[in-house]
Amino acid sequence: MGALRLILADQLSESIAALQGLDKAQDTVMLCEVMEEASYVPHHPKKIAFLFSAMRHFAAELEAQGVRVRYVTLNDAENTGSFTSEAERAVKALGVSRLIVTEPGEYRVREMIKNWAATLGIPVEILPDTRFLATHEEFAAWAKGKKQLRMEFFYREMRKKYAILMEPDNKPTGGEWNYDKENRKPPKAGMASPPRMAHKKSAITKDVLALVKERFSHHFGTLEPFHYAVTRRQALLELDHFIRRLLPEFGDYQDAMVAGEPYLYHSLISSYLNAGLLLPLEICQKAEAAYRAGTVPLNAAEGFIRQILGWREYIRGIYWHFMPEYGQRNSLNATRPLPDFYWGAPTGMFCVAETVRHTRDHAYSHHIQRLMITGNFALLAGLDVTAVQEWYLAVYSDAYEWVEMPNTLGMALFGDGGVVASKPYAASGKYIHRMSNYCEKCTYDPDVMTGENACPFNALYWDFLVRHEDKFRGNQRMPYMFSTWDRFAPEKQQAIRVHAATTFKKMAEGAL
């Protein structure tokens, strides 16, 4: 009897461990679209459509190679709606002797599958996901005994391990490990995103779009236009286009924000990477090759590679190292309800409204919008950490819990108590004004602290610091903030606190 080899939606790689050693004569590969996974948070329709279409194309490619595939569509009349019940149904129908699956990216799915051997009555093999560049054991060994788990030092070890942007003497190319100081330029006047790729819709994609429109139109987000790559070939075209046309400018302007421009010079490949259509090492090697060929400056190549070889691997390491306890953390006791403007309700804050618009229309906003607009506001306002995490998980096409949780809870909200970030990424309206043109179109003034037209970020910033003074006054990276606060006259301090309270009241009333 053969094996049932289960492929999950974010495992669309022919190199995935569960496909190695496949016996085409006896084994069956299974992929299934289940409502349980499509709706445990209200995923963006574009995300659902992208994954379903990519899954169907991946299954078709396997079948073309002579692989026996059991594919369960969402609208299959016999679809039971969950991974567990679909695995049970397949085992009974096929009479397989074992089930093989690559370790899921999310803790809850791994725990579910760990119970399957008893449920299914056959052995269940959970194989390591070798697409990632650091194993759980390697990360744990690196983390052992360290008081602070800083990404920068983990990143250096990964550079050495894979010889990326390294010289023969084992020193970093250019003499520095990190060129981030060169990657913080504000936008130029008239800056616009270069043309982006749009892929012709196959019959498979058209069928999926119709299905998603029928079943998920009540979810937040617009389904069309739909331009996603849904095959590895298309994803590679996206990667090559980015490296050739966009990466040269990416470094300088990766933190910039421009009204009406959701993409600028960002890659748009994270959805393809996280679903398995692209692999992390090949991306890093292509970016390095472009630098070596002289077509991409070092600061751009290094900054981009650091996001993948450094940050992505580090975030995954943090997730698995601390779960399940990590998901229960809320070090700042943030519990305020998520305002309706995160779901598109009107707000006078143009920066927030614009980021939410980009999110609604594209299932995408770039990392500075996520961190310093929606994330920064959530931090300053003390929004409920669980609700904020669920929002990020729901609305972005590249979001899976392993990558979303540490980025949101740790980086954006400082809710993990400083595991990921050495200080909270809190900022007033002045940062947004400096790094974007959003304030030109806003109801509020970034230079005003209190009063009707004052930017809400300003008073909330100082109020946040004072609310959590016991935690942050002793932080060695924050003395300047508190010394500035201490120089304010008592009357100014009081006015700021009162204005913050008024802001919270307006937020609760839907009038901010």
Secondary structure, 3 states (H helix, E strand, C coil): CCEEEECCCCCCCCCCHHHCCCCCCCCEEEEECCHHHHHCCCCCHHHHHHHHHHHHHHHHHHHHCCCCEEEECCCCCCCCCCHHHHHHHHHHHHCCCEEEEECCCCHHHHHHHHCHHHHHCCCEEEECCCCCCCCHHHHHHHHCCCCCCCHHHHHHHHHHHHCCCECCCCCEHHHCCCCHHHCCCCCCCCCCCCCCCCCCCCHHHHHHHHHHHHHHCCCCCCCCCCCCCCCHHHHHHHHHHHHHHHHHHHHHHCCCEECCECCCCCCCCHHHHHHCCCCHHHHHHHHHHHHHCCCCCHHHHHHHHHHHHHHHHHHHHHHHHHCCHHHHCCCCCCCECCCHHHHCCCCCCHHHHHHHHHHHHHCCCCHHHHHHHHHHHHHHHCECHHHHHHHHHHHCCCCCHHHHHHHHHHHHCCCCCCCCCCCCCCCCHHHHHHHECHHHHCCCECCCCCCCCECHHHHHHHHHHHHCHHHHCCCCCCHHHHHHHHHCCHHHHHHHHHHHHHHHHHHHCCCC
